[in-house]
Amino acid sequence: MSALEPRVPQIAAPAPPPPPGGILGSAYRTLSIGIISVVFLIAFEATAVGTAMPVAARELDGIALYAFAFSAYFTTSLFGMVLSGQWADRQGPLRPLTVGIGAFAAGLVFSGTAGAMWVFVLGRAVQGFGGGLVIVALYVVVSRAYEERLRPEIMAAFAASWVVPSIVGPLASGTVTEHLGWRWVFLGIPVLVVVPLVVALPAIRRTASGPVDTGGAPAAFDRRRIRLALGISAGAGLLQYAAQDLRWLSLLPAAAGAALMVPAVRGLLPRGTYRARRGLPSVVLLRGVAAGSFIAAESFVPLMLVTQRGLSPTMAGFSLALGGVTWAAGSWVQSKGRMAPYRERLMVGGMIMVAVAIAAAPAVLIQSVPVWTLALAWALGCLGMGLVIGSTSVLLLKLSAPEEAGSNSAALQISDALANVVLLAGGGAAFAALGGGSVGAAHAVAEAADAGASHPGAFVVVFLPMACVALVGAWVATRLHADRPPVPADR
């Protein structure tokens, strides 16, 4: 075109309208069903396997290694989360999700066919690695495939997919363990992997595969972050070991674990996380505070009901079943678009609910207090958790650039898992030191029932500090939005 020729202004084509409907509309139905089925698989495994674990440990003569069957899952999942974040940011979430589901199933098969406890623990480690890959890849799928207005809705669906497993899982697992044997619990779950593979993966390939920047070659993996991930996993394992062995010599692995974890945490979480800097760092911190305080307290609820109030392990587990429903209800409330302007208030209120529930739980140590009051209190706490956990996921994706969704999602999950490890270790150590006896893991209920009652005061020193941690979370929830830029003064 000559410089003298008139230039015709180019009018940009209007943006296409968003697809109609919600997460089950025609544009998203297949993808939503597929990834929700993945979460359902993880939820069913978590509730079913925990019921069968004590029987497996007894038959494999591995009670001494019982705790490591849980800690192995958590420690390898930390490494899987970091690797998945890097992998998904560079090549898309399809591959880490596929490998993760495969490793998850392979770990179940390893454990289900184990002839010795160390093989069983190895299977749990493989399973945890797969679980870490899967959960972060799912967040990246949500970030890429769903509009921002639909993300609260899909997070609520994730929470709802835990309701049925939380009620049916323990009953089904107990029945299978009693009539067919514990191995069939582990070997039966991998069959469920077929549904996510058939439904989810083709839909993800169409909507969220490949790197964000398709114009150039994918960036290389950040080797420093991979080393830090190995450090945080090894440190968490050492800390778990030290917490289960209350001797002076245990200070050595505890110190080594801390030396590995502190620099790794500083390098893997957003800068300013542990100073509760406004914005993304506080979102990541709140996730850890909420999950750690609640899960550490919940781990001792069935144990308290079994040893102090004489409930059977099955009935003690069912006392928490209502919580699955209220958790889903809280997540559904936060998913409503009209609640978006009040999200911070919802999260503050949610953390207060969690603190109240945890503080009220030890009341059942008083024999005149009905057991059902704890079920109601815990349902309130689960309602608060539904408000908080769903909202942290939504805010994280909102505050993350597309090319950082994987790394930031990994940071959120690391905060969650690491807080579980640290607070469970601290609570378990305090419980044992004050006469509670050895508690190998969150689900070591059946063994405790055989061991006899624990000292009531040992439960108090678990629940009340966790309630204080939850109150700290209510303060952190006031710092989730970045500071607004100053308004320029009038000239």
Salt bridges, closest charged atoms under 4 A:
GLU45 OE2 - ARG124 NH1 3.14
GLU147 OE1 - ARG149 NE 3.18
ASP245 OD2 - ARG247 NH2 2.89
GLU344 OE1 - HIS481 NE2 3.92
ASP416 OD2 - ARG287 NE 3.09
ASP483 OD1 - ARG278 NE 3.03
